[in-house]
Amino acid sequence: MLSVNLSSKSSGLCSGQSRRDFLRLGALAPLGLSLPSLLAAEKVRTAGAPAVRAKSVLLVFLGGGISHHDTFDLKPDAVEEIRGKYKGIPTSVPGLHVGELMPKIAKIMDKVSLIRSGSHENDHHETATNWVLSGRFGTPFGDHPAIGAVVAHETGFSGLVPPYVAVPKNPSFTWELGKSAWLGGRNESFKCGNPNDANFKVRDLAANSLLTPASIERRRTMLQTIDQLGARVQGSDQIATYDEFGQKATEMIFSPKAQEAFSIDKEAAAMRDDYGRSEFGQSCLMARRLIENGVRFVTVNYAGWDHHEKIFTGLDKKLPEFDQGFSALIRDMDERGLLEDTLVACFGEFGRTPKVNDKGGRDHWGRAGSMIFAGAGVKRGFVLGSTDKNGAFVTDRPVRPADVAWTIYDALGIDPTKEIVTPEGRPVSILAEGATVNELFA
């Protein structure tokens, strides 16, 4: 099967590809559509690059909105319908307490910074998620590129691993979020899949058993012919350079380094047990492997925190899994020295309402929420910001979505004020506002 679109228009597809990027050929369909577009990011800029704190970023995104009241910002002196049922437990930081269902995270709080003053004014999942994942407020439809996509655009593809990977996939509610928007398919995330699946294989890196290197080369030659035709017909630089991206995709399939990055089965059973035999636990372990192998931005998508009903029943199940996986990630990365040049961030799109509702749940609440940062020079055992006695409003040092994005870009040496030209030729700054949260850094 062959699908080629040689139109000069660049209208978008739901996948985030532009229509003129779309090319598919037989058994190489995944190579033609997914990998080459991801491998096409700009080359790494080295000349005159600013000093950087981080080589890579690992974002743990708690989709749905984790309750700060029941985890990192307990209010033990509030009335019962606000304080909830969980008691606080001491941590490795004197005077700091977290929820009782996070005993392992309590032990690693001396390795991270806790922000208790995340704040914005939107309580809608898609809109808030796009805001916190891009640093720019827009519509629910993801009209601004996610931070990971901008990082892919600015740092480019180096080596044989994608610059931006989502584990197991991008965040989603009614549609996919955290996308590249107008930056196009070449800066879209590479979806890893669930590393906790039995016989886990990454789809685009698993060569078809019926294909040999020789047969793939024959198909690649056919793609070259189509590229040349496309270049003659419309002069599209995307089609004209497609051969280069296809070659990189083919190299990835047969690259030991690329295969090694995703080979979670090579981890010792004890290590996998330490992270937890769950989708989240194994996703954290996969993220650590990807960082070790040179991926610049990894998003671990851990959804399921939207507890409008029976929140404590839900948290009784979710928090132990989070506790095990996230604590193992921080501890393991610290022991391996990866926190020296990796910025780790953990947050959702908002917090939850102070008062438990009549269904035993907490609703969306953008005015206050908690975040965790670690690595790349972030202070250890530090707490920034605070909320009022009910955990409803920030009373000290609000941290906005743009500030979070600005801090990440700054750590990577990317200028947040830089203008990127859209496909329509319009220059747009990476961020419209914000500032580095300097208090986080030693």
Secondary structure, 3 states (H helix, E strand, C coil): CEEECCCCCCCECCCCCEHHHCEEEHHHHHHHHCHHHHCCCCCCCCCCCCCCCCCEEEEEECCCCCCCCCCCCCCCCCCHHHHCCCCEEECCCCCCEEECCCHHHHHCHHHCEEEEEECCCCCCHHHHHHHHHHCCCCCCCCCCCCHHHHHHHHHCCCCCCCCEEEECCCCECCCECCCCHHHCHHHCCEECCCCCCCCCCCHHHCCCCCCCHHHHHHHHHHHHHHHHHHHHHHCCHHHHCHHHHHHHHHHHHCCHHHHHHHCHHHCCHHHHHHHCCCHHHHHHHHHHHHHHCCCCEEEEECCCCCCCECHHHHHHHHHHHHHHHHHHHHHHHHHCCHHHCEEEEEECCCEECCCCCCCECCCEECCCEEEEEECCCECCCEEECEECCCCCCEEECCECHHHHHHHHHHHHCCCCCCEEECCCCCEEECCCCCCCCHHHEC
